[in-house]
Amino acid sequence: MKVFIILFWIEINKIKFKNINMASSFRIGTIMGIPILIHISFLIVLPLFALIFASAPVPYGFQDVQPVFLSYILSFITTILLFACVLLHELGHSYFAKRYGVKIQNITLFLIGGVSSMEEMPRNPSQEAKMAFAGPMVSFFIGFVLFILNFGITLLVASYADTPFYRLVGILATINIGLGVFNLIPAFPMDGGRILRAWFARKMNYVRATHNAAGVGKFFALLMALAGLLSNPWNLWLLLIAVFVYMGASSEERSTVITTTLENVLVRDLMSEDVVAVSPDMSIDELTQFMFKHKHMGYPVMEGNVLKGIITFTDVRNVPPIDRPAILVSDVMTRDVVSISPDASATDAFKLLTTKNIGRLVVMENDEVIGILSRTDLMHAMALLNE
């Protein structure tokens, strides 16, 4: 059960953490030209997984190893090697992605495993299938090599099978095989679901293929939820997996519909040209009244014709009411403004809003602000285009 929990932790939660803020990550190196990052949350999981392995009985833990500190050392080494295997799994995806011209921004190790930050999957079914299968293929390769290694050493040294090192290698082999199998479940948006979409895409358009693959994923989620509810007692792990698979399938389907609908629409066709800006010298108290009057949730901060930053309702809300008369817009505004060209695709705008987790983009041309594009603008366009 503890090994199953680890598989669940490593893989399913990727659905939730794909767009997590990278500000809390630090770079440890580069492989194949891809920056490898470690998120600060990864430091939490090391002792947690070490504790799981140290408290688990034979054959999936080191509970019986004496002295106790040795069991924790072995558990810590197992955890480090496990995440090295997860990194290799992600590199498998990334290798094929780079071959097909997909840009890989980074691979980040979180407390929930590894996540490759890449552009949208290629629309070519064959390419998507190969990219999706590459990760599980790497996991299977590692698992079988480790099993063969254990078997080979045991033939040469019979007593090796009684050592903690035999068990360490066996744990890693088992988890890698399990990770490969787990990923191939055709429950979109896991790797198996992406392979299924590629198969559907050979016979129909991309949106319909995504809809069908997501439907299969949701069906699997409902089956898992039913199995969890019919268990005695209820199997909470199956219920959790079902929830995350269903959410992931729904999110991927919605995202695909949006990107394909907006890909032939330009930012200049959707942006608001009537830009309402505020001065950096305005107090937060004055800005609050300004927001009530103009009914917008965010404003570019301009000094003359020069863009200085952007301020949103969230920034205002973080200032205590008693301090608002004395604090200026320039004190709390965001200076690193995310902008976009008016000739960019609305799909690119959607990706920027999603990955940066912001509500609006400043549209700039020749270093001048010419418009604002918000999430609301994109949603209105979606509603009109799907009429």
Short mmCIF file of the C-alpha atoms (twelve columns), coordinates in Angstrom:
data_MODEL
# 
_entry.id   MODEL 
# 
loop_
_atom_site.group_PDB 
_atom_site.id 
_atom_site.type_symbol 
_atom_site.label_atom_id 
_atom_site.label_alt_id 
_atom_site.label_comp_id 
_atom_site.label_asym_id 
_atom_site.label_seq_id 
_atom_site.Cartn_x 
_atom_site.Cartn_y 
_atom_site.Cartn_z 
_atom_site.pdbx_PDB_model_num 
ATOM 1   C CA . MET A 1   0.000   0.000   0.000   1 
ATOM 2   C CA . LYS A 2   2.836   2.437   0.813   1 
ATOM 3   C CA . VAL A 3   4.424   1.849   -2.583  1 
ATOM 4   C CA . PHE A 4   1.017   2.529   -4.173  1 
ATOM 5   C CA . ILE A 5   0.778   5.776   -2.186  1 
ATOM 6   C CA . ILE A 6   4.180   6.823   -3.553  1 
ATOM 7   C CA . LEU A 7   3.043   6.120   -7.132  1 
ATOM 8   C CA . PHE A 8   -0.095  8.149   -6.544  1 
ATOM 9   C CA . TRP A 9   1.920   11.007  -4.998  1 
ATOM 10  C CA . ILE A 10  4.475   11.109  -7.795  1 
ATOM 11  C CA . GLU A 11  2.158   10.999  -10.791 1 
ATOM 12  C CA . ILE A 12  -1.446  12.047  -10.240 1 
ATOM 13  C CA . ASN A 13  -0.766  15.390  -8.551  1 
ATOM 14  C CA . LYS A 14  1.114   16.601  -11.644 1 
ATOM 15  C CA . ILE A 15  -2.303  17.542  -12.956 1 
ATOM 16  C CA . LYS A 16  -2.569  20.124  -10.219 1 
ATOM 17  C CA . PHE A 17  0.974   21.505  -10.163 1 
ATOM 18  C CA . LYS A 18  1.762   22.076  -13.820 1 
ATOM 19  C CA . ASN A 19  1.507   25.853  -13.575 1 
ATOM 20  C CA . ILE A 20  2.994   26.339  -10.135 1 
ATOM 21  C CA . ASN A 21  5.092   29.466  -9.580  1 
ATOM 22  C CA . MET A 22  8.755   28.853  -10.367 1 
ATOM 23  C CA . ALA A 23  9.978   31.692  -8.123  1 
ATOM 24  C CA . SER A 24  10.617  29.192  -5.322  1 
ATOM 25  C CA . SER A 25  12.767  26.900  -7.483  1 
ATOM 26  C CA . PHE A 26  16.530  26.804  -7.851  1 
ATOM 27  C CA . ARG A 27  18.603  25.403  -10.680 1 
ATOM 28  C CA . ILE A 28  20.870  22.413  -10.077 1 
ATOM 29  C CA . GLY A 29  22.129  21.797  -13.600 1 
ATOM 30  C CA . THR A 30  21.326  21.336  -17.270 1 
ATOM 31  C CA . ILE A 31  20.712  18.101  -19.217 1 
ATOM 32  C CA . MET A 32  20.197  18.068  -23.001 1 
ATOM 33  C CA . GLY A 33  20.086  21.859  -22.832 1 
ATOM 34  C CA . ILE A 34  17.112  21.693  -20.421 1 
ATOM 35  C CA . PRO A 35  17.433  23.513  -17.062 1 
ATOM 36  C CA . ILE A 36  16.823  21.125  -14.158 1 
ATOM 37  C CA . LEU A 37  15.162  22.860  -11.209 1 
ATOM 38  C CA . ILE A 38  14.338  21.791  -7.670  1 
ATOM 39  C CA . HIS A 39  11.296  23.404  -6.096  1 
ATOM 40  C CA . ILE A 40  11.570  24.228  -2.405  1 
ATOM 41  C CA . SER A 41  8.692   21.810  -1.728  1 
ATOM 42  C CA . PHE A 42  11.001  18.969  -2.865  1 
ATOM 43  C CA . LEU A 43  12.918  19.441  0.390   1 
ATOM 44  C CA . ILE A 44  9.737   18.492  2.258   1 
ATOM 45  C CA . VAL A 45  9.294   15.172  0.522   1 
ATOM 46  C CA . LEU A 46  12.813  13.849  1.144   1 
ATOM 47  C CA . PRO A 47  12.349  13.204  4.875   1 
ATOM 48  C CA . LEU A 48  8.720   12.159  4.323   1 
ATOM 49  C CA . PHE A 49  9.562   9.457   1.785   1 
ATOM 50  C CA . ALA A 50  12.567  8.406   3.860   1 
ATOM 51  C CA . LEU A 51  10.185  7.910   6.789   1 
ATOM 52  C CA . ILE A 52  7.807   5.854   4.605   1 
ATOM 53  C CA . PHE A 53  10.593  3.547   3.416   1 
ATOM 54  C CA . ALA A 54  12.110  3.289   6.905   1 
ATOM 55  C CA . SER A 55  8.794   2.263   8.467   1 
ATOM 56  C CA . ALA A 56  7.660   -0.116  5.699   1 
ATOM 57  C CA . PRO A 57  8.223   -3.869  6.236   1 
ATOM 58  C CA . VAL A 58  9.975   -6.305  3.890   1 
ATOM 59  C CA . PRO A 59  10.102  -6.290  0.871   1 
ATOM 60  C CA . TYR A 60  9.227   -2.618  0.322   1 
ATOM 61  C CA . GLY A 61  11.007  -1.007  3.235   1 
ATOM 62  C CA . PHE A 62  13.801  -1.201  5.782   1 
ATOM 63  C CA . GLN A 63  11.819  -1.554  8.994   1 
ATOM 64  C CA . ASP A 64  13.868  -4.575  10.104  1 
ATOM 65  C CA . VAL A 65  17.307  -3.065  9.394   1 
ATOM 66  C CA . GLN A 66  19.458  -2.483  12.459  1 
ATOM 67  C CA . PRO A 67  20.806  -0.153  13.698  1 
ATOM 68  C CA . VAL A 68  17.903  2.241   13.083  1 
ATOM 69  C CA . PHE A 69  20.049  5.035   11.660  1 
ATOM 70  C CA . LEU A 70  21.147  2.648   8.872   1 
ATOM 71  C CA . SER A 71  17.522  2.068   7.888   1 
ATOM 72  C CA . TYR A 72  17.047  5.833   7.555   1 
ATOM 73  C CA . ILE A 73  20.249  6.211   5.524   1 
ATOM 74  C CA . LEU A 74  19.090  3.471   3.136   1 
ATOM 75  C CA . SER A 75  15.631  5.057   2.953   1 
ATOM 76  C CA . PHE A 76  17.094  8.469   2.151   1 
ATOM 77  C CA . ILE A 77  19.304  6.987   -0.592  1 
ATOM 78  C CA . THR A 78  16.285  5.150   -2.012  1 
ATOM 79  C CA . THR A 79  14.310  8.412   -2.096  1 
ATOM 80  C CA . ILE A 80  17.097  10.280  -3.907  1 
ATOM 81  C CA . LEU A 81  17.463  7.479   -6.475  1 
ATOM 82  C CA . LEU A 82  13.685  7.297   -6.920  1 
ATOM 83  C CA . PHE A 83  13.520  10.967  -7.875  1 
ATOM 84  C CA . ALA A 84  16.517  10.483  -10.176 1 
ATOM 85  C CA . CYS A 85  14.392  7.846   -11.936 1 
ATOM 86  C CA . VAL A 86  11.468  10.292  -12.096 1 
ATOM 87  C CA . LEU A 87  13.819  12.836  -13.673 1 
ATOM 88  C CA . LEU A 88  14.877  10.262  -16.286 1 
ATOM 89  C CA . HIS A 89  11.176  9.568   -16.955 1 
ATOM 90  C CA . GLU A 90  10.623  13.268  -17.691 1 
ATOM 91  C CA . LEU A 91  13.786  13.417  -19.804 1 
ATOM 92  C CA . GLY A 92  12.320  10.612  -21.908 1 
ATOM 93  C CA . HIS A 93  9.334   12.839  -22.718 1 
ATOM 94  C CA . SER A 94  11.607  15.830  -23.272 1 
ATOM 95  C CA . TYR A 95  13.978  14.017  -25.643 1 
ATOM 96  C CA . PHE A 96  11.202  13.291  -28.127 1 
ATOM 97  C CA . ALA A 97  9.647   16.713  -27.551 1 
ATOM 98  C CA . LYS A 98  12.895  18.416  -28.563 1 
ATOM 99  C CA . ARG A 99  13.169  16.161  -31.622 1 
ATOM 100 C CA . TYR A 100 9.776   17.415  -32.764 1 
ATOM 101 C CA . GLY A 101 10.579  21.064  -32.141 1 
ATOM 102 C CA . VAL A 102 8.682   21.494  -28.867 1 
ATOM 103 C CA . LYS A 103 10.397  23.977  -26.564 1 
ATOM 104 C CA . ILE A 104 11.175  22.652  -23.057 1 
ATOM 105 C CA . GLN A 105 11.434  25.508  -20.581 1 
ATOM 106 C CA . ASN A 106 12.620  23.348  -17.689 1 
ATOM 107 C CA . ILE A 107 12.097  20.156  -15.721 1 
ATOM 108 C CA . THR A 108 11.216  20.796  -12.094 1 
ATOM 109 C CA . LEU A 109 11.269  18.339  -9.205  1 
ATOM 110 C CA . PHE A 110 8.443   19.093  -6.771  1 
ATOM 111 C CA . LEU A 111 7.245   17.381  -3.656  1 
ATOM 112 C CA . ILE A 112 4.886   15.506  -6.013  1 
ATOM 113 C CA . GLY A 113 7.427   14.291  -8.524  1 
ATOM 114 C CA . GLY A 114 8.800   15.712  -11.757 1 
ATOM 115 C CA . VAL A 115 7.079   18.030  -14.215 1 
ATOM 116 C CA . SER A 116 8.317   18.982  -17.689 1 
ATOM 117 C CA . SER A 117 7.339   22.543  -18.527 1 
ATOM 118 C CA . MET A 118 6.808   22.375  -22.277 1 
ATOM 119 C CA . GLU A 119 4.736   23.981  -24.955 1 
ATOM 120 C CA . GLU A 120 1.518   22.382  -26.188 1 
ATOM 121 C CA . MET A 121 1.754   18.820  -27.459 1 
ATOM 122 C CA . PRO A 122 2.241   18.564  -31.257 1 
ATOM 123 C CA . ARG A 123 -0.939  17.985  -33.230 1 
ATOM 124 C CA . ASN A 124 0.715   15.191  -35.229 1 
ATOM 125 C CA . PRO A 125 -0.752  11.959  -33.724 1 
ATOM 126 C CA . SER A 126 2.403   9.918   -34.304 1 
ATOM 127 C CA . GLN A 127 4.591   12.515  -32.596 1 
ATOM 128 C CA . GLU A 128 2.273   12.899  -29.608 1 
ATOM 129 C CA . ALA A 129 2.088   9.115   -29.138 1 
ATOM 130 C CA . LYS A 130 5.881   8.770   -29.184 1 
ATOM 131 C CA . MET A 131 6.330   11.669  -26.758 1 
ATOM 132 C CA . ALA A 132 3.726   10.249  -24.385 1 
ATOM 133 C CA . PHE A 133 5.108   6.690   -24.475 1 
ATOM 134 C CA . ALA A 134 8.737   7.787   -24.015 1 
ATOM 135 C CA . GLY A 135 8.353   8.416   -20.267 1 
ATOM 136 C CA . PRO A 136 6.822   5.020   -19.388 1 
ATOM 137 C CA . MET A 137 9.345   3.350   -21.733 1 
ATOM 138 C CA . VAL A 138 12.205  4.855   -19.693 1 
ATOM 139 C CA . SER A 139 10.571  3.698   -16.437 1 
ATOM 140 C CA . PHE A 140 10.122  0.154   -17.808 1 
ATOM 141 C CA . PHE A 141 13.752  0.102   -18.988 1 
ATOM 142 C CA . ILE A 142 15.064  1.206   -15.594 1 
ATOM 143 C CA . GLY A 143 12.842  -1.287  -13.773 1 
ATOM 144 C CA . PHE A 144 13.818  -4.295  -15.891 1 
ATOM 145 C CA . VAL A 145 17.531  -3.399  -15.797 1 
ATOM 146 C CA . LEU A 146 17.407  -3.207  -12.004 1 
ATOM 147 C CA . PHE A 147 15.567  -6.540  -11.753 1 
ATOM 148 C CA . ILE A 148 18.159  -8.159  -14.036 1 
ATOM 149 C CA . LEU A 149 20.964  -6.577  -11.990 1 
ATOM 150 C CA . ASN A 150 19.590  -8.035  -8.771  1 
ATOM 151 C CA . PHE A 151 19.093  -11.440 -10.377 1 
ATOM 152 C CA . GLY A 152 22.586  -11.469 -11.890 1 
ATOM 153 C CA . ILE A 153 24.362  -10.529 -8.668  1 
ATOM 154 C CA . THR A 154 22.324  -13.145 -6.771  1 
ATOM 155 C CA . LEU A 155 23.567  -15.854 -9.171  1 
ATOM 156 C CA . LEU A 156 27.152  -14.832 -8.414  1 
ATOM 157 C CA . VAL A 157 26.717  -14.178 -4.669  1 
ATOM 158 C CA . ALA A 158 23.821  -16.108 -3.136  1 
ATOM 159 C CA . SER A 159 23.973  -14.180 0.155   1 
ATOM 160 C CA . TYR A 160 23.370  -10.899 -1.715  1 
ATOM 161 C CA . ALA A 161 19.594  -11.587 -1.635  1 
ATOM 162 C CA . ASP A 162 19.666  -11.181 2.167   1 
ATOM 163 C CA . THR A 163 21.262  -7.732  2.094   1 
ATOM 164 C CA . PRO A 164 19.513  -4.335  2.344   1 
ATOM 165 C CA . PHE A 165 21.087  -3.348  -0.994  1 
ATOM 166 C CA . TYR A 166 19.217  -6.153  -2.764  1 
ATOM 167 C CA . ARG A 167 16.014  -4.774  -1.269  1 
ATOM 168 C CA . LEU A 168 16.900  -1.176  -2.238  1 
ATOM 169 C CA . VAL A 169 17.396  -2.150  -5.879  1 
ATOM 170 C CA . GLY A 170 14.214  -4.251  -5.772  1 
ATOM 171 C CA . ILE A 171 12.160  -1.335  -4.433  1 
ATOM 172 C CA . LEU A 172 13.390  0.968   -7.192  1 
ATOM 173 C CA . ALA A 173 12.740  -1.706  -9.836  1 
ATOM 174 C CA . THR A 174 9.201   -2.312  -8.558  1 
ATOM 175 C CA . ILE A 175 8.285   1.379   -8.369  1 
ATOM 176 C CA . ASN A 176 9.641   2.074   -11.859 1 
ATOM 177 C CA . ILE A 177 7.648   -0.792  -13.364 1 
ATOM 178 C CA . GLY A 178 4.599   0.394   -11.414 1 
ATOM 179 C CA . LEU A 179 5.145   3.958   -12.580 1 
ATOM 180 C CA . GLY A 180 5.307   2.812   -16.206 1 
ATOM 181 C CA . VAL A 181 2.107   0.743   -15.900 1 
ATOM 182 C CA . PHE A 182 0.329   3.477   -13.940 1 
ATOM 183 C CA . ASN A 183 1.103   6.070   -16.617 1 
ATOM 184 C CA . LEU A 184 -0.267  3.878   -19.393 1 
ATOM 185 C CA . ILE A 185 -3.768  3.707   -17.936 1 
ATOM 186 C CA . PRO A 186 -5.867  5.352   -20.700 1 
ATOM 187 C CA . ALA A 187 -7.147  7.982   -18.296 1 
ATOM 188 C CA . PHE A 188 -6.531  11.361  -19.900 1 
ATOM 189 C CA . PRO A 189 -4.431  13.479  -19.238 1 
ATOM 190 C CA . MET A 190 -1.960  10.787  -18.141 1 
ATOM 191 C CA . ASP A 191 0.451   9.386   -20.718 1 
ATOM 192 C CA . GLY A 192 -1.905  6.539   -21.619 1 
ATOM 193 C CA . GLY A 193 -4.680  9.060   -22.243 1 
ATOM 194 C CA . ARG A 194 -2.411  11.070  -24.538 1 
ATOM 195 C CA . ILE A 195 -1.576  7.921   -26.505 1 
ATOM 196 C CA . LEU A 196 -5.314  7.254   -26.765 1 
ATOM 197 C CA . ARG A 197 -5.913  10.801  -28.040 1 
ATOM 198 C CA . ALA A 198 -3.225  10.304  -30.662 1 
ATOM 199 C CA . TRP A 199 -5.041  7.139   -31.799 1 
ATOM 200 C CA . PHE A 200 -8.368  8.996   -31.986 1 
ATOM 201 C CA . ALA A 201 -6.706  11.912  -33.822 1 
ATOM 202 C CA . ARG A 202 -5.837  9.605   -36.711 1 
ATOM 203 C CA . LYS A 203 -9.548  9.242   -37.374 1 
ATOM 204 C CA . MET A 204 -11.040 12.644  -36.423 1 
ATOM 205 C CA . ASN A 205 -10.178 16.297  -35.712 1 
ATOM 206 C CA . TYR A 206 -8.057  17.230  -32.702 1 
ATOM 207 C CA . VAL A 207 -10.866 18.712  -30.591 1 
ATOM 208 C CA . ARG A 208 -13.084 15.660  -31.105 1 
ATOM 209 C CA . ALA A 209 -10.145 13.352  -30.334 1 
ATOM 210 C CA . THR A 210 -9.499  15.249  -27.102 1 
ATOM 211 C CA . HIS A 211 -13.195 15.084  -26.187 1 
ATOM 212 C CA . ASN A 212 -13.260 11.298  -26.715 1 
ATOM 213 C CA . ALA A 213 -10.004 10.702  -24.817 1 
ATOM 214 C CA . ALA A 214 -11.216 12.897  -21.954 1 
ATOM 215 C CA . GLY A 215 -14.481 10.946  -21.932 1 
ATOM 216 C CA . VAL A 216 -12.575 7.667   -21.531 1 
ATOM 217 C CA . GLY A 217 -10.540 9.261   -18.728 1 
ATOM 218 C CA . LYS A 218 -13.706 10.379  -16.942 1 
ATOM 219 C CA . PHE A 219 -15.182 6.883   -17.372 1 
ATOM 220 C CA . PHE A 220 -12.099 5.376   -15.699 1 
ATOM 221 C CA . ALA A 221 -12.397 7.985   -12.957 1 
ATOM 222 C CA . LEU A 222 -16.007 7.000   -12.312 1 
ATOM 223 C CA . LEU A 223 -15.065 3.305   -12.244 1 
ATOM 224 C CA . MET A 224 -12.311 4.030   -9.705  1 
ATOM 225 C CA . ALA A 225 -14.693 6.128   -7.608  1 
ATOM 226 C CA . LEU A 226 -17.293 3.338   -7.672  1 
ATOM 227 C CA . ALA A 227 -14.659 0.763   -6.678  1 
ATOM 228 C CA . GLY A 228 -13.547 3.032   -3.845  1 
ATOM 229 C CA . LEU A 229 -17.099 3.499   -2.571  1 
ATOM 230 C CA . LEU A 230 -17.939 -0.226  -2.779  1 
ATOM 231 C CA . SER A 231 -14.829 -1.193  -0.811  1 
ATOM 232 C CA . ASN A 232 -15.332 -2.034  2.840   1 
ATOM 233 C CA . PRO A 233 -14.182 0.264   4.334   1 
ATOM 234 C CA . TRP A 234 -14.137 2.984   1.660   1 
ATOM 235 C CA . ASN A 235 -10.850 3.190   -0.244  1 
ATOM 236 C CA . LEU A 236 -9.956  6.871   0.081   1 
ATOM 237 C CA . TRP A 237 -6.919  6.525   -2.216  1 
ATOM 238 C CA . LEU A 238 -9.071  5.300   -5.117  1 
ATOM 239 C CA . LEU A 239 -11.523 8.127   -4.478  1 
ATOM 240 C CA . LEU A 240 -8.706  10.694  -4.521  1 
ATOM 241 C CA . ILE A 241 -7.264  9.287   -7.735  1 
ATOM 242 C CA . ALA A 242 -10.734 9.360   -9.308  1 
ATOM 243 C CA . VAL A 243 -11.201 13.013  -8.378  1 
ATOM 244 C CA . PHE A 244 -7.825  14.074  -9.786  1 
ATOM 245 C CA . VAL A 245 -8.221  12.079  -13.009 1 
ATOM 246 C CA . TYR A 246 -11.696 13.537  -13.579 1 
ATOM 247 C CA . MET A 247 -10.470 17.072  -12.879 1 
ATOM 248 C CA . GLY A 248 -7.439  16.587  -15.118 1 
ATOM 249 C CA . ALA A 249 -9.489  15.225  -18.019 1 
ATOM 250 C CA . SER A 250 -11.983 18.075  -17.749 1 
ATOM 251 C CA . SER A 251 -9.227  20.688  -17.550 1 
ATOM 252 C CA . GLU A 252 -7.347  19.291  -20.552 1 
ATOM 253 C CA . GLU A 253 -10.515 19.106  -22.640 1 
ATOM 254 C CA . ARG A 254 -11.487 22.682  -21.759 1 
ATOM 255 C CA . SER A 255 -7.973  23.974  -22.452 1 
ATOM 256 C CA . THR A 256 -7.833  22.246  -25.852 1 
ATOM 257 C CA . VAL A 257 -11.198 23.670  -26.900 1 
ATOM 258 C CA . ILE A 258 -10.058 27.170  -25.932 1 
ATOM 259 C CA . THR A 259 -6.678  27.003  -27.682 1 
ATOM 260 C CA . THR A 260 -8.046  25.548  -30.910 1 
ATOM 261 C CA . THR A 261 -10.930 28.022  -31.001 1 
ATOM 262 C CA . LEU A 262 -8.704  31.053  -30.466 1 
ATOM 263 C CA . GLU A 263 -5.653  30.060  -32.522 1 
ATOM 264 C CA . ASN A 264 -6.817  31.953  -35.640 1 
ATOM 265 C CA . VAL A 265 -7.836  35.089  -33.723 1 
ATOM 266 C CA . LEU A 266 -5.391  37.956  -33.120 1 
ATOM 267 C CA . VAL A 267 -4.934  39.852  -29.871 1 
ATOM 268 C CA . ARG A 268 -5.736  43.156  -31.629 1 
ATOM 269 C CA . ASP A 269 -9.197  41.785  -32.511 1 
ATOM 270 C CA . LEU A 270 -10.075 41.189  -28.854 1 
ATOM 271 C CA . MET A 271 -8.179  43.806  -26.826 1 
ATOM 272 C CA . SER A 272 -9.768  46.861  -25.238 1 
ATOM 273 C CA . GLU A 273 -8.255  49.933  -26.895 1 
ATOM 274 C CA . ASP A 274 -9.661  52.373  -24.351 1 
ATOM 275 C CA . VAL A 275 -6.824  52.025  -21.847 1 
ATOM 276 C CA . VAL A 276 -7.573  53.493  -18.426 1 
ATOM 277 C CA . ALA A 277 -4.281  54.112  -16.621 1 
ATOM 278 C CA . VAL A 278 -3.368  55.430  -13.185 1 
ATOM 279 C CA . SER A 279 -0.472  57.506  -11.897 1 
ATOM 280 C CA . PRO A 280 2.257   55.988  -9.695  1 
ATOM 281 C CA . ASP A 281 1.777   58.955  -7.323  1 
ATOM 282 C CA . MET A 282 -1.874  58.111  -6.624  1 
ATOM 283 C CA . SER A 283 -2.571  56.848  -3.093  1 
ATOM 284 C CA . ILE A 284 -4.163  53.427  -2.583  1 
ATOM 285 C CA . ASP A 285 -7.134  55.177  -0.973  1 
ATOM 286 C CA . GLU A 286 -7.616  57.289  -4.124  1 
ATOM 287 C CA . LEU A 287 -7.157  54.194  -6.282  1 
ATOM 288 C CA . THR A 288 -9.939  52.415  -4.385  1 
ATOM 289 C CA . GLN A 289 -12.372 55.210  -5.261  1 
ATOM 290 C CA . PHE A 290 -11.050 55.170  -8.836  1 
ATOM 291 C CA . MET A 291 -11.802 51.428  -9.075  1 
ATOM 292 C CA . PHE A 292 -15.371 51.962  -7.868  1 
ATOM 293 C CA . LYS A 293 -15.853 54.573  -10.583 1 
ATOM 294 C CA . HIS A 294 -14.295 52.740  -13.535 1 
ATOM 295 C CA . LYS A 295 -15.268 49.163  -12.554 1 
ATOM 296 C CA . HIS A 296 -11.991 47.546  -13.705 1 
ATOM 297 C CA . MET A 297 -9.995  45.104  -11.567 1 
ATOM 298 C CA . GLY A 298 -6.558  46.129  -12.843 1 
ATOM 299 C CA . TYR A 299 -4.822  49.155  -14.374 1 
ATOM 300 C CA . PRO A 300 -1.515  49.913  -16.078 1 
ATOM 301 C CA . VAL A 301 0.542   52.437  -14.136 1 
ATOM 302 C CA . MET A 302 1.748   55.176  -16.476 1 
ATOM 303 C CA . GLU A 303 4.020   58.166  -16.016 1 
ATOM 304 C CA . GLY A 304 3.401   60.214  -19.106 1 
ATOM 305 C CA . ASN A 305 3.629   57.699  -21.962 1 
ATOM 306 C CA . VAL A 306 5.978   55.414  -20.055 1 
ATOM 307 C CA . LEU A 307 4.662   52.156  -18.579 1 
ATOM 308 C CA . LYS A 308 5.884   51.809  -14.994 1 
ATOM 309 C CA . GLY A 309 3.941   48.789  -13.822 1 
ATOM 310 C CA . ILE A 310 0.489   47.334  -13.275 1 
ATOM 311 C CA . ILE A 311 -1.732  47.300  -10.203 1 
ATOM 312 C CA . THR A 312 -4.697  45.028  -9.506  1 
ATOM 313 C CA . PHE A 313 -7.462  44.640  -6.963  1 
ATOM 314 C CA . THR A 314 -5.400  41.899  -5.306  1 
ATOM 315 C CA . ASP A 315 -2.571  44.390  -4.684  1 
ATOM 316 C CA . VAL A 316 -5.050  46.836  -3.130  1 
ATOM 317 C CA . ARG A 317 -6.644  44.158  -0.963  1 
ATOM 318 C CA . ASN A 318 -3.232  43.307  0.520   1 
ATOM 319 C CA . VAL A 319 -2.911  46.845  1.921   1 
ATOM 320 C CA . PRO A 320 -4.685  47.331  5.305   1 
ATOM 321 C CA . PRO A 321 -7.427  50.018  5.043   1 
ATOM 322 C CA . ILE A 322 -5.783  52.140  7.727   1 
ATOM 323 C CA . ASP A 323 -2.584  52.404  5.640   1 
ATOM 324 C CA . ARG A 324 -4.177  53.148  2.280   1 
ATOM 325 C CA . PRO A 325 -4.123  56.986  2.485   1 
ATOM 326 C CA . ALA A 326 -0.339  56.983  3.054   1 
ATOM 327 C CA . ILE A 327 0.750   54.235  0.621   1 
ATOM 328 C CA . LEU A 328 1.200   55.068  -3.039  1 
ATOM 329 C CA . VAL A 329 0.492   52.969  -6.118  1 
ATOM 330 C CA . SER A 330 4.237   52.929  -6.848  1 
ATOM 331 C CA . ASP A 331 4.829   51.219  -3.495  1 
ATOM 332 C CA . VAL A 332 2.723   48.137  -4.247  1 
ATOM 333 C CA . MET A 333 2.443   47.900  -8.041  1 
ATOM 334 C CA . THR A 334 3.940   45.005  -9.992  1 
ATOM 335 C CA . ARG A 335 6.905   46.332  -11.961 1 
ATOM 336 C CA . ASP A 336 7.520   43.192  -14.027 1 
ATOM 337 C CA . VAL A 337 4.643   43.688  -16.464 1 
ATOM 338 C CA . VAL A 338 3.636   40.800  -18.741 1 
ATOM 339 C CA . SER A 339 2.936   42.206  -22.195 1 
ATOM 340 C CA . ILE A 340 2.022   40.845  -25.599 1 
ATOM 341 C CA . SER A 341 2.080   42.028  -29.203 1 
ATOM 342 C CA . PRO A 342 -1.240  42.929  -30.901 1 
ATOM 343 C CA . ASP A 343 -0.338  40.559  -33.742 1 
ATOM 344 C CA . ALA A 344 0.098   37.568  -31.428 1 
ATOM 345 C CA . SER A 345 -2.453  34.765  -31.466 1 
ATOM 346 C CA . ALA A 346 -5.204  34.848  -28.848 1 
ATOM 347 C CA . THR A 347 -4.098  31.295  -28.018 1 
ATOM 348 C CA . ASP A 348 -0.667  32.633  -27.037 1 
ATOM 349 C CA . ALA A 349 -2.411  35.198  -24.847 1 
ATOM 350 C CA . PHE A 350 -4.426  32.457  -23.158 1 
ATOM 351 C CA . LYS A 351 -1.254  30.450  -22.468 1 
ATOM 352 C CA . LEU A 352 0.457   33.516  -20.984 1 
ATOM 353 C CA . LEU A 353 -2.496  34.291  -18.718 1 
ATOM 354 C CA . THR A 354 -2.632  30.673  -17.587 1 
ATOM 355 C CA . THR A 355 1.081   30.040  -17.007 1 
ATOM 356 C CA . LYS A 356 1.633   33.410  -15.300 1 
ATOM 357 C CA . ASN A 357 -1.632  33.073  -13.348 1 
ATOM 358 C CA . ILE A 358 -2.650  36.666  -14.070 1 
ATOM 359 C CA . GLY A 359 -5.908  38.293  -15.112 1 
ATOM 360 C CA . ARG A 360 -4.812  40.666  -17.887 1 
ATOM 361 C CA . LEU A 361 -2.061  41.426  -20.384 1 
ATOM 362 C CA . VAL A 362 -0.773  44.805  -21.485 1 
ATOM 363 C CA . VAL A 363 -0.746  45.011  -25.296 1 
ATOM 364 C CA . MET A 364 2.303   46.900  -26.551 1 
ATOM 365 C CA . GLU A 365 3.444   47.994  -29.996 1 
ATOM 366 C CA . ASN A 366 6.654   49.963  -30.612 1 
ATOM 367 C CA . ASP A 367 7.120   50.333  -26.828 1 
ATOM 368 C CA . GLU A 368 3.712   52.001  -26.481 1 
ATOM 369 C CA . VAL A 369 0.672   50.719  -24.618 1 
ATOM 370 C CA . ILE A 370 -2.157  50.344  -27.127 1 
ATOM 371 C CA . GLY A 371 -4.566  48.070  -25.304 1 
ATOM 372 C CA . ILE A 372 -5.470  45.675  -22.507 1 
ATOM 373 C CA . LEU A 373 -6.507  42.032  -22.946 1 
ATOM 374 C CA . SER A 374 -8.193  40.308  -20.009 1 
ATOM 375 C CA . ARG A 375 -9.387  36.789  -19.285 1 
ATOM 376 C CA . THR A 376 -12.922 38.156  -19.599 1 
ATOM 377 C CA . ASP A 377 -12.198 39.354  -23.152 1 
ATOM 378 C CA . LEU A 378 -11.058 35.840  -24.085 1 
ATOM 379 C CA . MET A 379 -14.097 34.212  -22.478 1 
ATOM 380 C CA . HIS A 380 -16.452 36.579  -24.322 1 
ATOM 381 C CA . ALA A 381 -14.699 35.716  -27.587 1 
ATOM 382 C CA . MET A 382 -15.042 32.011  -26.819 1 
ATOM 383 C CA . ALA A 383 -18.775 32.417  -26.199 1 
ATOM 384 C CA . LEU A 384 -19.273 34.275  -29.494 1 
ATOM 385 C CA . LEU A 385 -17.117 31.911  -31.582 1 
ATOM 386 C CA . ASN A 386 -18.932 28.855  -30.237 1 
ATOM 387 C CA . GLU A 387 -22.407 30.197  -30.966 1 
# 
